[in-house]
Amino acid sequence: MELKEYLKEEGITQDGFARFLGVSRTCIANFCQKRKSPSLETANFIVAATKGKVTFQELLSGKKRREKRFRKD
């Protein structure tokens, strides 16, 4: 399960989860949007805090690739 999905399902805010883990809300937002991956230590805390519902594989699967959009003139 993805972190974003877990937080929504459990009714937990990104801010609340970030405070619980001791990281910034921006970090959690980046993890949810797959802009960044957490460190192994932070990933371990997330897996433990979610009781394994969010897996290492989901957290460390890499950044989401964005397509570059070019304007046609």
Buried (B, 14 or more C-beta within 10 A) or exposed (E): EBBBEBBEEEEBEBEEBBEEBEBEBEBBBBBBEBEEBBEEEBBEBBBEBBEEBBBBEBBEEEEEEEEEEEEEE
